[in-house]
Amino acid sequence: MAVEITYTQALALYRMMQRIRAFEAAAEEASQGGVSAYGKEATGAAAVRGPLHLSTGQEAVPTGVCAHLRPDDYITSTHRGHGHTLAKGASLEKMMHELFGKATGFNGGKGGSMHIADFSVGMLGANGVVAAGLPIAVGAAHAQKLQKRDAITACFFGDGAINRGPFSEALNWARVFNLNILFVCEDNRWSATTATAPMTGGQGASARAESFDIPAIKVDGNDVVQVHDAAKHLVSQVRSDGGPRLLHAITYRVKGHVSVDPAKYRDPAKHARMLQNDPLERFENYISKHFGHIAGIESALNAIKNEVDAEVQTAVTSARAAPWPDKSAAYTDVQSTGAGQWR
């Protein structure tokens, strides 16, 4: 049976995917000192300092999953977490400020790209350590269970994480304690600068989850309708106290490991073929096929693009103008050692 969504759902999903794509493009340009993907000349020093890991091309996964999450649900993310943060409902403008290191960012400019967190929408944090978000998510889900809440936790991680110890530990704990958690593997086929497949035994994340007696669904992660449908099914099961589930979404990392990585290690012909599977273009084709009869549909999509572009440009402009953190902020948010008593 064909999977379908409503016209209203289609526009909402499309808007979120466009917001993620536009945010990443603007952040990429800012990290390169004004040198965009189109080869424009540098316009100054990079406004985004430090590593910037882009999720360009993976927009369908966070969009399709987070469409089914509530404000009181939690998520944990990865070093490539801008899309997850936006899809969970966090402010695009405040995230841009955080990337620029400004005092008005989510974390006062201290978190930057890899450590964004916004507890107000249940975003418990991105993480610069591969697989580190998995045990954090399990801890959050266990807390929800002890508090007898019906909220759930969604844990996003990449395919490289499944070869690290915390993956197995987290899945085992979630199964043993029957936690309400949805594991989401964004299988983008690359672990930093190395292809994941040659260094991964077996059939990947979904097969390993099933070995822990955790039901899993494998989907085309570049098809937002498939992701949306599978996530709806799995979230419903998790929320009804069905215990942990895993969504294995096959996608592709369009950009290099970081924004200034030209990814010369990839096969150019294969990369070119993969670029033909763009999730936004595929969804535009889906919308045209299923809703093309609706008057004004093309104008509606163009309006969304224009609104998103304006939103992102406003965020960049305000981030550039925002104040830097005061020097005194260096002494806040620091763990106390008890003023020396421990000695």
C-alpha positions as CSV (number, residue, x, y, z in Angstrom):
1,M,0.0,0.0,0.0
2,A,1.4,3.4,-1.0
3,V,2.4,5.7,1.8
4,E,0.7,9.1,1.7
5,I,0.6,12.3,3.6
6,T,-1.8,15.2,3.6
7,Y,-1.2,18.5,1.7
8,T,-0.8,20.3,5.0
9,Q,1.7,17.8,6.2
10,A,3.6,18.0,2.9
11,L,4.0,21.8,3.2
12,A,5.1,21.6,6.8
13,L,7.7,18.9,6.0
14,Y,8.9,20.8,3.0
15,R,9.3,24.0,5.0
16,M,11.4,22.3,7.6
17,M,13.6,20.6,5.0
18,Q,14.2,23.9,3.3
19,R,15.0,25.6,6.7
20,I,17.7,23.0,7.4
21,R,19.2,23.2,3.9
22,A,19.3,27.0,4.0
23,F,20.7,27.2,7.5
24,E,23.5,24.8,6.6
25,A,24.4,26.7,3.4
26,A,24.6,30.0,5.3
27,A,26.6,28.4,8.1
28,E,29.0,26.8,5.6
29,E,29.6,30.2,3.9
30,A,30.2,31.9,7.2
31,S,32.7,29.3,8.2
32,Q,34.7,29.8,5.1
33,G,35.0,33.5,5.4
34,G,32.5,34.2,2.7
35,V,33.6,31.5,0.2
36,S,30.5,29.7,-0.7
37,A,29.9,26.4,-2.4
38,Y,29.7,28.4,-5.7
39,G,33.3,29.6,-5.4
40,K,32.7,33.3,-4.5
41,E,35.6,35.3,-3.3
42,A,36.3,35.6,0.4
43,T,34.7,38.6,2.1
44,G,36.6,38.5,5.3
45,A,37.6,36.3,8.2
46,A,35.4,33.3,9.0
47,A,32.5,34.2,11.3
48,V,32.0,30.6,12.5
49,R,35.2,29.4,14.2
50,G,36.2,25.8,14.8
51,P,34.9,22.6,13.2
52,L,31.5,22.9,11.4
53,H,29.9,19.5,10.5
54,L,27.1,20.0,8.0
55,S,24.0,17.8,7.6
56,T,23.3,18.9,4.0
57,G,21.5,16.1,2.2
58,Q,20.2,14.4,5.3
59,E,17.3,16.8,5.9
60,A,14.6,14.1,5.5
61,V,15.6,12.1,8.6
62,P,15.3,14.7,11.4
63,T,12.3,16.3,9.6
64,G,10.4,13.0,9.3
65,V,11.2,11.8,12.8
66,C,10.7,15.0,14.8
67,A,7.3,15.6,13.1
68,H,6.0,13.0,15.6
69,L,7.7,14.3,18.7
70,R,6.1,16.5,21.3
71,P,7.7,19.5,23.1
72,D,8.2,17.4,26.3
73,D,9.9,14.6,24.4
74,Y,13.7,14.6,24.5
75,I,16.3,14.2,21.8
76,T,20.1,13.8,21.8
77,S,22.2,14.6,18.8
78,T,25.6,14.3,17.2
79,H,28.4,16.6,16.1
80,R,26.3,17.0,12.9
81,G,23.2,18.2,14.8
82,H,21.9,21.5,13.3
83,G,19.0,19.7,11.5
84,H,18.0,17.8,14.6
85,T,17.9,21.0,16.6
86,L,15.8,22.9,14.1
87,A,13.4,20.0,13.6
88,K,12.8,19.7,17.4
89,G,11.6,23.3,17.4
90,A,14.6,25.3,18.5
91,S,15.2,28.9,17.3
92,L,17.1,29.2,14.0
93,E,18.3,32.6,14.9
94,K,19.6,31.7,18.3
95,M,21.4,28.7,16.8
96,M,23.1,31.0,14.3
97,H,24.1,33.3,17.1
98,E,25.6,30.3,18.9
99,L,27.6,29.3,15.8
100,F,29.0,32.8,15.7
101,G,30.1,32.5,19.3
102,K,27.8,35.3,20.5
103,A,26.4,35.9,24.0
104,T,22.9,35.7,22.6
105,G,23.3,32.1,21.4
106,F,21.7,29.1,23.1
107,N,24.7,28.5,25.3
108,G,26.1,32.0,25.4
109,G,28.5,31.3,22.6
110,K,30.3,28.6,24.6
111,G,28.8,25.5,22.9
112,G,29.3,26.4,19.3
113,S,28.3,24.0,16.5
114,M,29.1,20.7,18.2
115,H,27.6,21.3,21.6
116,I,24.3,23.1,21.0
117,A,21.6,22.4,23.5
118,D,18.1,23.9,24.1
119,F,16.4,22.2,27.1
120,S,13.3,24.4,26.5
121,V,12.4,22.2,23.5
122,G,13.8,19.0,24.9
123,M,17.1,19.2,22.9
124,L,19.5,17.8,25.4
125,G,22.6,18.5,23.3
126,A,24.8,17.8,20.4
127,N,28.0,16.0,21.2
128,G,31.5,16.1,19.7
129,V,32.3,12.5,20.8
130,V,31.1,9.8,18.4
131,A,28.4,7.6,20.1
132,A,28.4,9.7,23.3
133,G,24.8,10.7,22.8
134,L,23.6,7.1,23.1
135,P,24.2,6.6,26.9
136,I,22.9,10.2,27.6
137,A,19.7,9.3,25.7
138,V,19.3,6.1,27.6
139,G,19.8,8.0,30.9
140,A,17.2,10.5,29.9
141,A,14.7,7.8,28.9
142,H,15.3,5.9,32.2
143,A,14.6,9.2,34.1
144,Q,11.4,9.6,32.2
145,K,10.4,6.0,33.2
146,L,11.2,6.6,36.9
147,Q,9.2,9.8,36.8
148,K,6.3,7.9,35.2
149,R,6.1,10.3,32.3
150,D,4.6,9.3,29.0
151,A,7.2,11.4,27.1
152,I,9.9,9.6,25.0
153,T,13.5,10.1,24.0
154,A,14.8,10.0,20.4
155,C,18.5,9.4,20.0
156,F,20.1,10.4,16.7
157,F,23.5,8.9,15.8
158,G,25.6,8.0,12.8
159,D,26.6,4.7,11.3
160,G,30.2,5.2,12.6
161,A,28.8,5.1,16.2
162,I,27.6,1.5,15.9
163,N,31.2,0.3,15.9
164,R,31.8,1.9,19.3
165,G,31.1,0.4,22.7
166,P,28.4,2.9,23.9
167,F,26.1,1.7,21.1
168,S,25.9,-1.9,22.4
169,E,25.8,-0.7,26.0
170,A,23.0,1.7,25.3
171,L,20.9,-0.8,23.4
172,N,21.4,-3.5,26.0
173,W,20.3,-1.1,28.8
174,A,17.3,0.1,26.9
175,R,16.1,-3.4,26.2
176,V,16.8,-4.7,29.8
177,F,14.8,-1.9,31.4
178,N,12.3,-1.6,28.5
179,L,12.8,2.1,28.1
180,N,10.7,4.3,25.9
181,I,13.4,5.3,23.4
182,L,13.7,5.5,19.6
183,F,17.2,5.0,18.3
184,V,17.7,6.7,14.9
185,C,20.7,5.7,12.9
186,E,21.5,8.3,10.2
187,D,23.5,6.0,8.0
188,N,25.3,8.5,5.7
189,R,27.9,5.9,4.7
190,W,30.9,7.8,6.0
191,S,32.8,7.9,9.2
192,A,34.8,11.1,9.1
193,T,37.0,10.5,6.0
194,T,36.6,6.7,5.8
195,A,33.8,4.7,4.1
196,T,31.9,2.9,6.8
197,A,30.9,-0.3,5.0
198,P,34.4,-1.8,4.7
199,M,35.0,-1.5,8.5
200,T,31.5,-2.7,9.6
201,G,30.7,-6.4,10.1
202,G,27.2,-7.7,9.4
203,Q,24.2,-5.9,8.1
204,G,24.5,-2.7,10.1
205,A,22.4,-0.9,12.8
206,S,19.1,-2.6,12.2
207,A,20.5,-6.1,12.3
208,R,22.5,-5.3,15.5
209,A,19.4,-3.9,17.1
210,E,17.4,-7.0,16.4
211,S,20.1,-9.1,18.0
212,F,19.2,-7.2,21.2
213,D,15.5,-8.0,20.6
214,I,14.8,-4.4,19.6
215,P,12.5,-4.2,16.6
216,A,13.9,-2.2,13.8
217,I,12.8,-0.7,10.5
218,K,15.2,0.1,7.6
219,V,14.1,2.9,5.3
220,D,15.4,5.1,2.5
221,G,16.5,8.1,4.5
222,N,16.4,10.4,1.5
223,D,12.6,9.9,1.2
224,V,10.9,12.0,3.8
225,V,7.6,10.3,3.3
226,Q,9.1,6.9,4.1
227,V,10.9,8.3,7.1
228,H,7.7,10.1,8.3
229,D,5.6,6.9,8.0
230,A,8.2,4.6,9.7
231,A,8.7,7.1,12.5
232,K,5.0,7.5,13.0
233,H,4.7,3.7,13.5
234,L,7.7,3.4,15.8
235,V,7.0,6.5,17.9
236,S,3.5,5.2,18.5
237,Q,4.8,1.8,19.7
238,V,7.4,3.4,21.9
239,R,4.9,5.9,23.4
240,S,2.5,3.1,24.2
241,D,5.2,1.6,26.5
242,G,6.3,-0.8,23.9
243,G,10.0,-0.4,24.8
244,P,12.9,0.6,22.6
245,R,12.7,0.7,18.8
246,L,15.3,1.5,16.1
247,L,15.0,3.4,12.8
248,H,17.8,2.7,10.3
249,A,17.7,5.5,7.7
250,I,20.0,5.1,4.7
251,T,21.1,8.6,3.6
252,Y,24.2,10.3,2.2
253,R,26.6,12.9,3.5
254,V,26.8,15.4,0.6
255,K,29.6,17.6,2.1
256,G,33.0,16.7,3.5
257,H,33.5,15.8,7.1
258,V,33.8,19.5,8.0
259,S,32.8,22.6,6.1
260,V,36.3,23.2,4.8
261,D,36.9,19.5,3.8
262,P,36.8,19.1,0.0
263,A,36.4,15.3,0.4
264,K,38.9,14.4,-2.2
265,Y,38.9,10.8,-0.8
266,R,35.5,10.1,-2.4
267,D,35.1,8.6,-5.9
268,P,33.9,11.5,-8.1
269,A,31.7,9.3,-10.3
270,K,29.9,7.7,-7.4
271,H,29.6,11.0,-5.6
272,A,28.0,12.5,-8.7
273,R,25.5,9.6,-8.8
274,M,24.6,10.0,-5.2
275,L,23.9,13.7,-5.7
276,Q,21.1,12.8,-8.0
277,N,19.2,11.4,-5.0
278,D,18.7,14.7,-3.3
279,P,15.9,14.5,-0.7
280,L,14.5,18.0,-1.4
281,E,14.3,17.4,-5.2
282,R,12.7,14.0,-4.5
283,F,10.1,15.6,-2.2
284,E,9.4,18.3,-4.7
285,N,8.7,15.6,-7.3
286,Y,6.4,13.8,-4.8
287,I,4.5,17.0,-4.1
288,S,4.1,17.7,-7.8
289,K,2.8,14.2,-8.4
290,H,0.3,14.1,-5.5
291,F,-0.7,17.7,-5.1
292,G,0.0,19.2,-8.6
293,H,-3.8,19.5,-9.1
294,I,-4.1,22.0,-6.3
295,A,-4.3,25.6,-7.5
296,G,-1.3,27.7,-6.4
297,I,0.9,24.8,-5.3
298,E,3.9,26.1,-7.2
299,S,3.5,29.6,-5.7
300,A,3.2,28.0,-2.2
301,L,6.5,26.2,-2.6
302,N,8.2,29.3,-4.0
303,A,6.8,31.4,-1.1
304,I,8.2,28.9,1.4
305,K,11.7,29.1,-0.2
306,N,11.6,32.9,-0.1
307,E,10.4,33.0,3.5
308,V,13.1,30.6,4.6
309,D,15.8,32.5,2.7
310,A,14.7,35.7,4.4
311,E,14.6,34.1,7.8
312,V,18.2,32.7,7.4
313,Q,19.5,36.0,6.1
314,T,18.0,37.9,9.1
315,A,19.6,35.4,11.4
316,V,23.0,35.9,9.8
317,T,22.7,39.7,10.0
318,S,21.6,39.7,13.6
319,A,24.3,37.2,14.5
320,R,27.0,39.4,13.1
321,A,25.7,42.4,15.0
322,A,25.1,40.5,18.3
323,P,27.4,41.2,21.3
324,W,30.3,39.0,22.2
325,P,30.2,37.3,25.6
326,D,31.6,39.4,28.5
327,K,35.0,38.2,29.8
328,S,33.3,37.4,33.2
329,A,31.3,34.7,31.4
330,A,34.5,32.6,31.4
331,Y,34.0,31.9,35.1
332,T,30.3,30.8,34.8
333,D,29.0,27.3,33.9
334,V,32.1,25.8,35.4
335,Q,31.9,22.8,37.7
336,S,32.7,23.6,41.3
337,T,35.4,21.5,43.0
338,G,34.3,22.6,46.5
339,A,36.8,25.5,46.8
340,G,39.6,23.0,47.7
341,Q,37.9,21.0,50.4
342,W,38.4,17.8,48.3
343,R,42.2,18.2,48.8
